[in-house]
């Protein structure tokens, strides 16, 4: 599976597989559309297994943000992109996603 949803009280976590690309679009959309309700206070997209993303991944995250704004506007600022590997983090940095999402990167130890 490329996207699974875990609900923990009022928090939604979308866990992604090792590759997050155009082929994951339907499954990713279902992961949040089928579970989002007014009781959800935050959404975390967990990238801990993800090593490969492409430009369509960025688009899918923007569609998620737009969907949340239309459905549950109160949590728009509570969408977090967590556990990003360095290669994913670089793509988000280039795309200026830090201005659109809360990005919680893991610490990279040397």
VEXZAFI-544155 format. One line per field, with one value per residue: x, y negated, z negated of N, C-alpha, C in turn. Coordinates in nm, 3 decimals. Example, Ala and Ser with C-alpha at 12.3 -4.5 7.8 and 13.67 -1.06 7.14 Angstrom:
REM residues 2
npx <- 1.319/1.285
npy <- 0.569/0.225
npz <- -0.780/-0.708
capx <- 1.230/1.367
capy <- 0.450/0.106
capz <- -0.780/-0.714
cpx <- 1.320/1.290
cpy <- 0.330/-0.003
cpz <- -0.780/-0.787
This chain:
REM residues 110
npx <- 0.083/0.043/-0.047/-0.174/-0.416/-0.419/-0.613/-0.602/-0.749/-0.832/-0.671/-0.525/-0.319/-0.140/0.021/0.287/0.420/0.735/0.771/0.634/0.437/0.285/0.136/0.029/-0.180/-0.474/-0.506/-0.385/-0.556/-0.797/-0.722/-0.735/-0.982/-1.180/-1.170/-1.163/-1.314/-1.514/-1.419/-1.152/-0.841/-0.582/-0.357/-0.119/0.125/0.310/0.634/0.821/0.901/0.938/1.133/1.143/1.006/0.806/0.726/0.448/0.380/0.411/0.201/-0.014/-0.003/-0.066/-0.329/-0.442/-0.416/-0.587/-0.831/-0.867/-0.890/-1.137/-1.303/-1.254/-1.173/-1.058/-0.834/-0.638/-0.385/-0.266/-0.151/0.094/0.411/0.594/0.890/1.069/1.295/1.631/1.653/1.389/1.331/1.496/1.365/1.123/1.225/1.330/1.090/0.974/0.799/0.795/0.671/0.409/0.336/0.371/0.678/0.837/1.133/1.349/1.627/1.947/2.209/2.567
npy <- 0.119/-0.224/-0.439/-0.476/-0.527/-0.635/-0.685/-0.870/-0.948/-1.275/-1.316/-1.274/-1.053/-1.009/-0.758/-0.703/-0.505/-0.371/-0.503/-0.798/-0.904/-0.989/-0.755/-0.695/-0.857/-0.818/-0.648/-0.801/-1.024/-0.902/-0.824/-1.055/-1.179/-0.992/-0.987/-1.236/-1.462/-1.693/-1.664/-1.616/-1.745/-1.781/-1.700/-1.470/-1.397/-1.129/-1.066/-0.871/-0.627/-0.700/-0.760/-0.844/-1.099/-1.291/-1.559/-1.542/-1.458/-1.686/-1.834/-1.673/-1.710/-1.980/-1.968/-1.824/-2.019/-2.218/-2.077/-2.037/-2.304/-2.366/-2.185/-2.154/-2.413/-2.505/-2.353/-2.400/-2.516/-2.317/-2.104/-1.874/-1.778/-1.512/-1.344/-1.345/-1.223/-1.311/-1.348/-1.395/-1.616/-1.806/-1.845/-1.957/-2.192/-2.324/-2.369/-2.552/-2.467/-2.493/-2.728/-2.670/-2.443/-2.277/-2.156/-1.893/-1.787/-1.502/-1.471/-1.493/-1.308/-1.311
npz <- 0.000/0.072/-0.073/-0.390/-0.647/-0.981/-1.256/-1.546/-1.818/-1.782/-1.568/-1.250/-1.078/-0.791/-0.647/-0.433/-0.160/-0.030/0.212/0.336/0.566/0.888/0.932/0.688/0.644/0.635/0.414/0.211/0.205/0.127/-0.127/-0.289/-0.219/-0.285/-0.558/-0.681/-0.901/-1.093/-1.350/-1.346/-1.438/-1.355/-1.086/-0.987/-0.757/-0.711/-0.631/-0.686/-0.566/-0.307/-0.023/0.234/0.424/0.654/0.888/0.907/0.656/0.502/0.605/0.520/0.244/0.232/0.326/0.116/-0.087/0.018/0.020/-0.255/-0.337/-0.224/-0.349/-0.631/-0.753/-0.990/-1.051/-0.865/-0.905/-1.042/-0.911/-0.886/-0.765/-0.825/-0.948/-0.731/-0.494/-0.401/-0.120/-0.047/-0.198/-0.075/0.172/0.080/-0.028/0.200/0.333/0.168/-0.033/-0.304/-0.360/-0.328/-0.467/-0.786/-0.856/-0.989/-1.032/-1.059/-1.282/-1.140/-1.200/-1.219
capx <- 0.000/0.121/-0.096/-0.269/-0.457/-0.434/-0.682/-0.566/-0.836/-0.871/-0.556/-0.514/-0.184/-0.137/0.153/0.319/0.515/0.869/0.762/0.513/0.436/0.155/0.064/-0.029/-0.277/-0.607/-0.496/-0.358/-0.678/-0.892/-0.673/-0.787/-1.122/-1.267/-1.152/-1.165/-1.440/-1.498/-1.355/-1.008/-0.774/-0.455/-0.324/0.023/0.164/0.432/0.725/0.935/0.946/0.943/1.263/1.128/0.887/0.822/0.647/0.306/0.366/0.389/0.064/-0.108/-0.004/-0.142/-0.470/-0.479/-0.433/-0.707/-0.945/-0.882/-0.941/-1.279/-1.379/-1.231/-1.083/-0.992/-0.708/-0.551/-0.249/-0.222/-0.106/0.237/0.487/0.687/0.987/1.118/1.434/1.704/1.621/1.254/1.347/1.554/1.258/1.032/1.297/1.334/0.953/0.928/0.685/0.798/0.578/0.272/0.313/0.463/0.767/0.911/1.235/1.427/1.764/2.045/2.334/2.683
capy <- 0.000/-0.347/-0.536/-0.424/-0.628/-0.596/-0.788/-0.864/-1.049/-1.379/-1.338/-1.183/-1.032/-0.940/-0.697/-0.679/-0.399/-0.416/-0.594/-0.881/-0.964/-0.996/-0.628/-0.689/-0.965/-0.776/-0.594/-0.912/-1.104/-0.825/-0.820/-1.167/-1.209/-0.897/-0.994/-1.372/-1.512/-1.815/-1.635/-1.608/-1.868/-1.793/-1.597/-1.447/-1.311/-1.067/-1.028/-0.796/-0.522/-0.755/-0.804/-0.896/-1.177/-1.365/-1.683/-1.515/-1.449/-1.822/-1.867/-1.601/-1.776/-2.105/-1.929/-1.795/-2.148/-2.280/-1.999/-2.067/-2.441/-2.366/-2.092/-2.181/-2.528/-2.530/-2.281/-2.427/-2.543/-2.203/-1.995/-1.857/-1.681/-1.466/-1.235/-1.354/-1.188/-1.425/-1.369/-1.452/-1.748/-1.894/-1.879/-2.051/-2.318/-2.387/-2.410/-2.647/-2.410/-2.538/-2.841/-2.619/-2.332/-2.259/-2.046/-1.844/-1.700/-1.429/-1.524/-1.418/-1.306/-1.273
capz <- 0.000/0.079/-0.170/-0.487/-0.744/-1.119/-1.333/-1.686/-1.878/-1.687/-1.480/-1.137/-1.028/-0.662/-0.634/-0.293/-0.130/0.006/0.326/0.337/0.700/0.956/0.920/0.554/0.635/0.592/0.279/0.121/0.193/0.046/-0.265/-0.367/-0.191/-0.353/-0.703/-0.733/-0.953/-1.173/-1.478/-1.325/-1.475/-1.284/-0.988/-0.970/-0.648/-0.763/-0.524/-0.743/-0.474/-0.171/0.026/0.369/0.457/0.780/0.890/0.882/0.511/0.454/0.643/0.434/0.114/0.249/0.336/-0.022/-0.157/0.072/-0.028/-0.397/-0.347/-0.188/-0.432/-0.773/-0.748/-1.117/-1.066/-0.751/-0.952/-1.121/-0.825/-0.909/-0.687/-0.928/-0.928/-0.593/-0.465/-0.347/0.021/-0.042/-0.258/0.027/0.268/0.013/-0.041/0.333/0.366/0.065/-0.104/-0.443/-0.372/-0.314/-0.559/-0.897/-0.821/-1.105/-0.978/-1.158/-1.294/-1.063/-1.276/-1.139
cpx <- 0.087/0.075/-0.199/-0.298/-0.471/-0.502/-0.650/-0.638/-0.876/-0.760/-0.552/-0.369/-0.196/0.006/0.175/0.418/0.649/0.872/0.629/0.515/0.295/0.073/-0.004/-0.148/-0.412/-0.605/-0.470/-0.484/-0.781/-0.852/-0.725/-0.935/-1.217/-1.262/-1.161/-1.305/-1.411/-1.433/-1.204/-0.945/-0.641/-0.437/-0.172/0.040/0.302/0.516/0.838/0.985/0.976/1.082/1.253/0.996/0.914/0.732/0.499/0.279/0.339/0.247/-0.038/-0.116/-0.079/-0.292/-0.523/-0.507/-0.560/-0.833/-0.972/-0.938/-1.091/-1.364/-1.372/-1.132/-1.005/-0.858/-0.611/-0.407/-0.193/-0.188/0.046/0.294/0.601/0.779/1.040/1.265/1.501/1.668/1.481/1.257/1.401/1.449/1.162/1.097/1.299/1.196/0.895/0.807/0.684/0.707/0.433/0.236/0.410/0.548/0.854/1.011/1.305/1.564/1.857/2.176/2.449/2.756
cpy <- -0.124/-0.454/-0.469/-0.532/-0.566/-0.713/-0.765/-0.979/-1.150/-1.410/-1.230/-1.176/-0.953/-0.889/-0.658/-0.565/-0.457/-0.511/-0.666/-0.956/-0.958/-0.869/-0.612/-0.784/-0.921/-0.727/-0.704/-0.995/-1.031/-0.824/-0.936/-1.194/-1.118/-0.910/-1.132/-1.410/-1.631/-1.791/-1.628/-1.744/-1.889/-1.676/-1.591/-1.356/-1.259/-1.009/-0.937/-0.683/-0.576/-0.806/-0.868/-0.972/-1.246/-1.488/-1.657/-1.500/-1.587/-1.867/-1.799/-1.662/-1.909/-2.077/-1.893/-1.924/-2.218/-2.209/-2.030/-2.208/-2.447/-2.284/-2.128/-2.295/-2.549/-2.458/-2.304/-2.448/-2.428/-2.081/-1.988/-1.751/-1.636/-1.355/-1.230/-1.314/-1.308/-1.454/-1.428/-1.595/-1.849/-1.938/-1.979/-2.189/-2.393/-2.442/-2.511/-2.597/-2.447/-2.658/-2.794/-2.514/-2.341/-2.138/-2.012/-1.742/-1.623/-1.493/-1.433/-1.420/-1.261/-1.157
cpz <- 0.000/-0.019/-0.260/-0.590/-0.881/-1.190/-1.480/-1.755/-1.771/-1.587/-1.371/-1.093/-0.898/-0.644/-0.488/-0.278/-0.086/0.125/0.321/0.470/0.760/0.938/0.784/0.539/0.579/0.448/0.176/0.098/0.105/-0.102/-0.349/-0.341/-0.268/-0.504/-0.762/-0.779/-1.044/-1.309/-1.466/-1.353/-1.404/-1.189/-0.978/-0.850/-0.686/-0.650/-0.572/-0.653/-0.334/-0.136/0.164/0.383/0.590/0.777/0.867/0.733/0.451/0.485/0.554/0.295/0.121/0.260/0.196/-0.097/-0.112/0.022/-0.175/-0.415/-0.318/-0.284/-0.581/-0.786/-0.877/-1.131/-0.951/-0.794/-1.035/-1.036/-0.837/-0.816/-0.777/-0.879/-0.786/-0.585/-0.399/-0.202/0.040/-0.093/-0.156/0.129/0.206/-0.001/0.092/0.370/0.266/-0.011/-0.252/-0.467/-0.371/-0.417/-0.676/-0.864/-0.941/-1.056/-1.089/-1.171/-1.218/-1.140/-1.188/-1.200
